[in-house]
């Protein structure tokens, strides 16, 4: 499954968060929030940085390297540590319209699934997909249940989610006993 884990706005999707400045030359430690960092963080890529004050500015990736579970990224617009420090905590965003279409019909971006109706095979609506949670064991659909409130964590596997109908704005569930209660 291909994903961009977190929705940041109507069309902007979170792909990373600036954790801190690294060194004195303007390099930044970035926590990655995408399954495709090698596509998002490449030299020449332009990311939208949403700063803590909610203002935004474009940042152009200059260099990237892996370091201790994070990426160390240098941006053309960040000349030194002072500028880098001002970006601490910024969200790095991409426009959903700029994402390439998935070539595999069984792959979906998280934002495509969020908001879909969750229905049983007979058409009974049981809730709405609020988000896609990423865990070491795989992806889970977080479904806000219609009846009784609450939520259900639905493993996003073909045996339990046999159909995703983006055009119809729904996912079909075949849940084992007790999953939705």
Secondary structure, DSSP 8 states (H G I E B T S, - for coil): ---B-EE-SSSEEEEEEEEEEETTTTEEEEEE-BS-HHHHSSTT-EEEEE-TTS-EEEEEEEEEEEETTEEEEEETT--SHHHHHHTTT-EEEEEGGGS---SSTT---HHHHTT-EEEETTS-EEEEEEEEEEETTEEEEEEEESSSS-EEEEE-STTT--EEETTTTEEEE---TTTT-
